Amino acid sequence: MTTSRNVAHLVFAPVDNARLVNLCGALDGNLRHMEEVCGVRIVRRGAEFTLSGKHAEALAQALDALYLRAEQPLAPEDMHYELSQVASDAPPSAAAPASKSSPPPVLALRNVQVRGRTRHQVEYLDNIRRHGITFGTGPAGTGKTYLAVACAVHALEREEVERIVLTRPAVEAGERLGFLPGDMAQKVNPYLRPLYDALYELMGFERVSKLQERNALEIAPLAFMRGRTLNNAFVILDEAQNTTREQMKMFLTRIGAHSRAVVTGDPTQIDLPNGVQSGLLEARAILANVAGIGFTVFEKSDVVRHPLVSRIVAAYEAAEAAEADAAPARPARRRR
């Protein structure tokens, strides 16, 4: 690759025609999308690319990283992270989470392969592998829950654990649902639906049902964890920003022998009553220097849902920052 001011030249040699087709998309549709998102003009002649524009060099590096992944057709989420880094002027070193010599870790599950798409996702997977307890915090859509569930399924399939336990606090998101009909399972099911969604995608409905029948998979509200010791288990606490200090301490002290735990949450979406401190925020401060506990903090650039999600997160962050700046400062008290 050669570069000059606002112009970059990139040649793939020797060329892999299958990768090249997957990189460019049907009728070069992927390249047109990259031009729109990054504001860079792309001219292609075979395997030779000329890019011109403010982000030409960064997009050339993103193209190089995407070419390595293009063994199969690129999905929108494959391109999203690379392009978001280009458009946000992120340093080149952060644009690609892995290099040719160090590919991102892959979880080879029975039905699907899962890997970290962003730098923080790769760090998160590594923390889960190396630590007994891992905290993953950050905005919605960064893969915190999905990757944690994938790690749990991977550990179960490799017989590293005997069961998976998934839990979350039963707190409404700013709403009062009132009385819910049905038995206990039907009442708590809506709160646990995101965990079921991840499991169904990774394992399929029938296999999830069979694991639940033989008690190798348990999904329950956090209140049901009190008094238990979870041995030989992979335990995930989701939506942990809605735990109290007592609930968080209770959960962390449930972890038994040969078990691993992952705690996920978004500190910007706390639904606790006013005046109640989030157990997740306290735990991050109290446990910051405890050996054996890993922490990964995701950013809006790690969002791998629809590209609009990262823009929505950024817009809310900007609005909240503006409100904080506009808020009148409290007058200092005068000493008598």
Secondary structure by P-SEA (a helix, b strand, c coil): ccccccbbbbbcccccaaaaaaaacccaaaaaaaaaaccbbbbbcccbbbbbccaaaaaaaaaaaaaaacccccccccaaaaaaaaaacccccccccccccccccccccccbbbbbccaaaaaaaaaaacccbbbbbbccccaaaaaaaaaaaaaaaaccccbbbbbbcccccccccccccccccccccccaaaaaaaaaaaccaaaaaaaaaaccbbbbccccccccccccccccccccccccaaaaaaaaacccccbbbbbbbbccccccccccccaaaaaaaaacccccbbbbbbccccccccaaaaaaaaaaaaaaaaaaaacccccccccc
